[in-house]
Amino acid sequence: MGQEILPPSGGDGDNIHPVDLKAALEERYLRYALSTIMHRALPDVRDGLKPVHRRIVYAMNDMGLRPNAAFRKCAKIVGEVMGNYHPHGDQSIYDALARLAQDFSQRYTLVNGQGNFGNIDGDSPAAMRYTESKMTVVSELLLEGIDQDAVDFRDTYDESNSEPIVLPGAFPNLLANGSSGIAVGMATSIPSHNVHEVCDAALHLIKHPDATVERLVEFIPGPDFPTGGIIIDSKESIIESYRTGRGGFRVRAKWETEDLGRGGYQIVVTEIPFQVQKSRLIEKIAELLIARKLPLLEDIRDESAEDIRIVLVPKSRTVDPTILMESMFKLTELESRFPLNMNVLSMGVIPRVMALNEVLREWLDHRREVLQRRSRFRLAAIDKRLEILGGLLVAYLNIDEVIRIIREEDEPKPVMMARWDLTDVQVEAILNMRLRALRKLEEFEIRKEHDELTKEKADIEALLASDEKQWQTVSWEIGEVKKKFAKATDIGRRRTQFAEAPETDEEAIQHAMIEKEPITVVVSEKGWIRALKGHISDTSTLAFKEGDGLKVAFPAQTTDKILIVTTGGKVFTLGGDKLPGGRGHGEPLRIMIDMENDQDVLTAFVHDASRKMLIVSTVGNGFVVPEAEMVANTRKGKQIMNVSMPDETKLLVPVTGDHVAVVGENRKMLVFPLSQMPEMTRGKGVRLQRYKDGGISDVRCFAIADGLSWEDSAGRTFTKNKDELAEWLADRATAGRTVPKGFPRSGKFAG
C-alpha cells in the first residue's frame, strides 16, 4: 500500500474552502470563453490577424527571414514561435504557418514556402522538418515600423520577452485575406478581397468619411477568392451583406464547352469554389453517377496538372450544356455558399459584427495612429541627434581647448560642461569621438546634417499639427500599396468574376436529375400503387391482395408527374421516379399522401400541362379545369372540386372538340355546346343535366362535326352524326331525352 495522502496541515480541514459550484463554473467558463474569443479565434480588425499568425510573422521577422533572405526550416521557425511566444502544440502552429503559405487558401500569402505545403485536393503539407519558408512582401508591409514604436507591446507568456499586441498593418489584411474561426458562442467568416479595390475604397473613405456601404460597393463589388470562381448573387444582396456584416455569397465553378467536332462537345471546369477539395468533389460526382442521379452525364475525368481541369462528358451531343451544369450545381459542390460574418475584435478588445465601412474606418484610424507614433519616435531621435551635433560643433570651434582639457584635467567631463554649458550627453559624445574625426571637413558635414535634421523636424512637427497632412500621408502610403498590388500585376489581377445565374426552366432541371425510363403505373381498387419497369400492355397477369383488383394502369416515364384524383375532389402529385417498384403489391397511397379516410381514388393519369379536364360530381355539377392548375406541391394535395357527402367527384374526362354529351342514371342523354361550361381552378361547378332523382352516369366531350360515338358491351361502335343528334341537342342543365337505340345498358359510352 502506498502512503496515505492527507490534505495540507495534517487534514484538520482548515484549508478546505466551500465554493458554490454554479458561481465557480460560470466564472471559469467565462474566463475560457474570453480567452478563446480574444486570444485564439477572432482576428483583430486592424491587422486582420489572430494571435498565432501574428506571432509567426513577428518571430520570422526576429529571425531575419526577410523576402530577400535565405529560406529556413519550418521546424526552426515553429520552435522559435513555440518557445518564445506561443506555448501551444507545435502541430497547430505548423498548420497555421502552412496555411499562410498556401496560395489556394490565402489570396495574398504571408509566407513564402519551399517544399510541399499541401494542395487543393486536400493533401496535407509535408512534415515541418522537410519544408522551408521565409516572409513575403505582404508580411513586410504588415510589420513596417514595428521597431519605431508604431504599436504597443506586452510581455510574453513567461515574461522573458515582449510581443506586439497588434502589427502596424500597412497592408489591409483583414479584407484582403479574410479570416474564419469558431469561438465560444460566436464565429467569424470573412472572404478575401482584391487589394486594389480595398485601397480604392479606403482612399474614397478618407476623402468622404460619411460614405455609405452602397457607395463603397462600387469600389469593392464583392469577394475575390484565391481559387477564382463566379459569384452569382445580385448586387442588392451583396450590398445588404456588407451593410449588416452578415450574409453569404453563392460561388460557382467556372466552366466552358470544348468543341470535339461533328457536333460533339465536352465541358471543362477550370476553377472551383473556394475551400472545396477537388478530389472530394470528383468523388462525390462519381458517386452520384453510379447512383444514376445524373442521367445527363456520361463520365467525369480529372485532367488537372498545375491548373485545374475537370472534364465532364455529356450522355449525348443533344444534351443542353446549361441544363446539365444547372443540375450539377444543384447536386454537387460545383456551387457552394461562402458565409459572411464580419465578427472581429474592434480596437483589439470588443468582439462585434461590423459593416464594410466600419471595418475600413478602423483600419484607417489605426494607420493614422501608427503614422503619429512613428513620427513622434522619429522626432525624439532627431532631437537626440541635434543635441549631440550641437555639442560636436562647440568642440570643433574650440578644438585646441578641448584637447588641452582632456590632456590636463583628471576629470575633463565636469570642466567641459561648465566651460561651454554643455549637457552630459554632448560631452559624452565629444569624449567618445575618434581622433580621425578631427578633420576640417567634418565641421562642414556636421553643419549640413544639422540643417537637414532641423528641416525634417519642422516637417514632422507640421505633420503632427495638421489632420489634413496626416490623412494625405496615409493616402500616399495606401497609394503605394495599391501600386504594388495593382490589377495590372499578376498577383493583383481579379480572379473571381460576377455573373447572373442563367434563366433555366426549373422543370427541365428536375427532369435532368432523373434517369428517363419507361414504367407502367398500376393503382388498385383499394388504393395501392406501384410502378413496373417497361410498358406493359397486358394487365391481366397482375397480382393483387385478396379482395383487391385493378383500378387503373397506364404507361408513363420516370420523369413524368402522376396526378391522383380522389372522390373528395382533391388532386395529389407524385413523381414517376418516387413510386415504389413493381415487386410485390406496391405501397398504400395513404402512406405517401395525406388522403382522407372517407375518400377513395377516383383515377390516376400522367400530367400533361397543355390539356384541360372536365370534372363532374355525382349529382351532375361540373366545370372545366386546366391541368396545369391541378398540380399539387405538397403531401396535402390541392382541392379542385368542392363536394360534401354524400355528393362525390365521380368523373374526370379530357376536354376535346366543341360539345359535351352527358347521360344520367335515368338513361336520359343531353348534348350541349362546350362553350356553356365555365373554366375554373376550383369550385363546385354548374349543373350539366337536371334530374328528378339519381345522378350522372357518364360524360364525354366530342367534336359535333365528327359525331358522337360509343361502344356496346359486345365491342361494336355506334356513331350518331350532327343531324341524328338534333333531338338531344339543347342547353346545359335541361333534362335531355331518352338515350338512342343501341346505347349500352351500363349507361356508359364505353360499354
HELIX and SHEET records of a PDB file:
HELIX    1   1 SER A    9  GLY A   11  5                                   3    
HELIX    2   2 LEU A   21  THR A   36  1                                  16    
HELIX    3   3 ILE A   37  ALA A   41  3                                   5    
HELIX    4   4 PRO A   51  ASP A   62  1                                  12    
HELIX    5   5 CYS A   74  ASN A   84  1                                  11    
HELIX    6   6 ASP A   90  ALA A  101  1                                  12    
HELIX    7   7 VAL A  137  LEU A  143  1                                   7    
HELIX    8   8 ASN A  173  ASN A  177  1                                   5    
HELIX    9   9 VAL A  195  LYS A  207  1                                  13    
HELIX   10  10 VAL A  213  LEU A  216  1                                   4    
HELIX   11  11 LYS A  235  THR A  244  1                                  10    
HELIX   12  12 LYS A  278  ILE A  290  1                                  13    
HELIX   13  13 PRO A  321  LEU A  331  1                                  11    
HELIX   14  14 LEU A  356  LEU A  397  1                                  42    
HELIX   15  15 ILE A  399  GLU A  408  1                                  10    
HELIX   16  16 PRO A  412  TRP A  420  1                                   9    
HELIX   17  17 ASP A  424  LEU A  431  1                                   8    
HELIX   18  18 LEU A  435  LEU A  438  5                                   4    
HELIX   19  19 LYS A  440  ALA A  465  1                                  26    
HELIX   20  20 ASP A  467  LYS A  484  1                                  18    
HELIX   21  21 GLU A  506  ALA A  512  1                                   7    
HELIX   22  22 GLY A  576  LYS A  578  5                                   3    
HELIX   23  23 LEU A  589  MET A  592  1                                   4    
HELIX   24  24 GLU A  627  GLU A  629  5                                   3    
HELIX   25  25 LEU A  674  GLN A  676  5                                   3    
HELIX   26  26 ALA A  726  TRP A  728  5                                   3    
SHEET    1   A 3 ARG A  72  LYS A  73  0                                        
SHEET    2   A 3 GLU A 132  MET A 135 -1                                        
SHEET    3   A 3 VAL A 111  GLN A 114 -1                                        
SHEET    1   B 2 PHE A 153  ASP A 155  0                                        
SHEET    2   B 2 SER A 162  PRO A 164 -1                                        
SHEET    1   C 2 SER A 179  ILE A 182  0                                        
SHEET    2   C 2 ALA A 187  ILE A 190 -1                                        
SHEET    1   D 4 GLU A 335  ASN A 341  0                                        
SHEET    2   D 4 ARG A 246  ARG A 252 -1                                        
SHEET    3   D 4 ILE A 230  ILE A 231 -1                                        
SHEET    4   D 4 GLN A 497  PHE A 498  1                                        
SHEET    1   E 4 LYS A 254  GLY A 261  0                                        
SHEET    2   E 4 GLY A 264  GLU A 271 -1                                        
SHEET    3   E 4 ILE A 310  PRO A 314 -1                                        
SHEET    4   E 4 LEU A 297  ASP A 302 -1                                        
SHEET    1   F 2 ASN A 343  SER A 346  0                                        
SHEET    2   F 2 ILE A 350  VAL A 353 -1                                        
SHEET    1   G 4 LEU A 550  GLN A 557  0                                        
SHEET    2   G 4 PRO A 518  SER A 524 -1                                        
SHEET    3   G 4 TRP A 528  LYS A 533 -1                                        
SHEET    4   G 4 GLU A 587  PRO A 588 -1                                        
SHEET    1   H 4 VAL A 601  VAL A 606  0                                        
SHEET    2   H 4 LYS A 561  THR A 566 -1                                        
SHEET    3   H 4 LYS A 570  GLY A 575 -1                                        
SHEET    4   H 4 LYS A 638  GLN A 639 -1                                        
SHEET    1   I 4 THR A 649  PRO A 654  0                                        
SHEET    2   I 4 LYS A 612  SER A 617 -1                                        
SHEET    3   I 4 ASN A 621  PRO A 626 -1                                        
SHEET    4   I 4 VAL A 686  ARG A 687 -1                                        
SHEET    1   J 4 ILE A 696  PHE A 702  0                                        
SHEET    2   J 4 HIS A 659  GLY A 664 -1                                        
SHEET    3   J 4 LYS A 668  PRO A 673 -1                                        
SHEET    4   J 4 ARG A 737  THR A 738 -1                                        
SHEET    1   K 2 LEU A 708  GLU A 711  0                                        
SHEET    2   K 2 THR A 717  LYS A 720 -1                                        
END                                                                             
